[in-house]
Amino acid sequence: MTSIRLNDIERHSWRMTTKDGLLDILFGFMLLGACVSSLVSLWETPDWLRLASLSSVQFGGLGFIGWMRRREVQPRIGRVKFGSKRVRSTRNLRLLMIVCVAATLILVLLTTLSARLGFSIFGKTSALSAWAIITAVIMIPIGGLAYYHNYPRLLLHGSFFVIAEFLHIVVGWPLFWPPAAALSYGIGSLISFSIGIPIFLHFLRTMPRISAGEYGGSDV
């Protein structure tokens, strides 16, 4: 009976850590970083400043999500020491989140450099093929996150990057109106935040903090 109870606690805790809306908010930060970086590029600032603005927002968002999990989520689901299988899954998830952030950072940076310096990051590859490559680079790690978390909504957030890159690379929208890049990322960011923040607030309202020793120290 004890083993069954501990397994139930583990499953419950795992579900709660993936249903708090924080991953949706993380994608809001990732899209916001691309938006801010695109705005910075309009001022003809050095490339390092664009990279700094992009990385500070995205990795700052990643740090914020980790902090909120420790401060708000963990006190509500308890301290459960997951089994080895869950631990491996958690490590894979963290790696995939870092890959997602790093991939979007690098792609946005290379897109900017190629436009500013007049070269193609994919050589003679057609615009549509280049967009397909970028789509794969973005959606593969996001698909991994969606699979591990059983969280198909992440594919929606990933599609905001894909749509923005299609408008940039295939349609060439920013060539006709430079603020278009920032606008496309900004709209995606607003949608991601509008999805994640209400879910997180609902989680805070409906999940009260539990006593420190109620689930603390459980090994499953």
N, C-alpha and C positions, 0 to 999 in steps of 0.2 A: 504493500500500500504506500509506503514511504517513497519507493522508487517511482510509482505512478504519479504521485503528487508532485515530486520534483520535476518529472518530465512535463507535467501540465504547466508548472511554473515557468519552465524554460520556454515552452511553446508560446505561452501568454506573453512573456517578456520580449521574446523575439518579434512577435507580431506588433507589439506596442512600439518597439524601436523603429519599425518600418512604416508605421501609420501615423506619425506625428506631423507630417507635412514639411519637415525640415529639408528633405531632399528636393522638394519643389522649390523651397526658398533658396537652396544652394544654386539651382539652375537660374533663378532670378538674379543672383549675384554674378554668375558667369556671363549672362547676357548683358547685365549692367556694366560689367567691366569692358566688354566689347563696345558698348555704346559710348562710355566715357572715353575710351581710347580713340574711337572714331571722331569724337568731338575735338579731342586734343590735336588730332592730325589736321583739322581744319585751320588751326592757328599757325601752321607751318613751323611747328616746334621740332626740336631734335628727335630722332627716332627713339633714343633711349628714354625720353620722357613719355612717349607713347607706350613703350614697353613697361615702364614703371607704373603708369596709371592702370594699365591692363592687369598686371600681375598683382598690384596692391589690392585692387578691388576683388579679384577672383580668389586669391589666396587668403585675403582678409575675410571673405565670405566663408571659405572653408574652415578657417579658425573659429569664426563666430558660430558656425553650426556645431563644431565639436564642443565649444564652450556651453552652448545652450543644451546640448545633450547631457552634459555633466551636471549643469545647474538646475535644469527644469525637468528633463525627461527621466533621468535615472532616479531622482527622489520619488517619482510617481510609479515606477515599475519595479523598484527594488533592486537590490544588488544580487544578481544571479551569476554564478560562475558557470559559463556555458561549457558543454562538453567539447571534446577535441574537434568534432566535425563542425560545430558552430564556430569555434575559434578560427578554423581554417577559412570558413566562409566569410567571417568578419574581416580577416586579413585581406582576402581577395577583394572584398567590397571596398575597403579603404584604398587599396592599390588602384582599383578601377576608378574611384572618384578622383584620385590624383592624376591618373592618365587622362580622364575627361578634361580636367582643368588645364593640364599641360598641353593637350592636343589643341584645344580651342585657342589657347594663348599663342602657340607657335603658328597656327594657321592664320590667325588674324594678323600677326606680325609679318609673316611672309607675304600675305596679300598686300599689305601696306608698302613693304619694301619693293615689291615687284611693280606696283603702280607708280611709285615715286622714282625708281631708278630705271624703269622702262625695260624690264626683262620679265620673262614668264617663268614661274617657279616649276612649271611642268614642261618646259621646253616647247616643242612644237605641238604638244597635245592640244586638241580642240578645247574650246571653252566648256562644252558639254561634258567631255571626258574628264577634264580637270575637276569639274563640279562633282562628277560621279566619284572620283577618288577622294575628294574632301568629304563627301557624304559617308563613304565607307569608314574613313578615319574617325569621324565623329560618332556615327551610329553604332559601330561595333562595340566600343566600350560602354556606351549608353545601353545598348541591348543587353550586355552582360549584367549591368546594374539592374535593369528591369527584370531579368530572369532570376537573379539571386534574391532580389527583394520581393518577387512576385508583384511587381509594381509597374504595370504596363503604361501608366500615365507618364512615366519618364520618357517614353518614346515621343510623346507630344512635345515635351520641352526640347528634346533633341531636334525635332522637326523645325523649331524656330530658327536654330542655327542653319539648318539645311535650306530653308526658304530664304533666309538673309543672304547666304552665299550664292544661291541661284540668282537672286536679284543683282548681286554685285558682279558675278563672273559671267553668267550667261546673258542676262538682260543688259548689264552695264549701266544700271540705273544711276550710280554715283557719278558717272561721267557727264550726265545731263544735269544732275542736281547733287552737288557734293554732300549736303547734309543727309542724303537718303540712307547712307550706311548707318549713321547714328540712329536715324528714325526707325529703321527696320529692327535693329537690335533692341532699341528702347521699347518698342511695342511688345516684342517678345518678352522682355524683362518684366514689364508691367503685368502681362498675362500670367507669367510664372509666379510672381509675387501675389497676385490676386487669387491664385489657386492655393498656394502654400500657406500664406499668413492666416486666412480664416480656418484652415484645417488645424494649424498649430494652436490658435486661440481656442478652438473647440476642444482640442486635446487638453489644454490647461484647465478649462472650465469643468470638464467631465471626469478628469483623472486627478483626484486629490492626492496630496503627498501622503506617503505611508510612513509609519514609524521606522526608525533606523534599523531595528532588529527584526522586523516582521519577516523579511525575506533575506536579510543580510547573511552572508556566509554560506548560502546554499551551493553545494557542488552537484552539478548535473552533467 
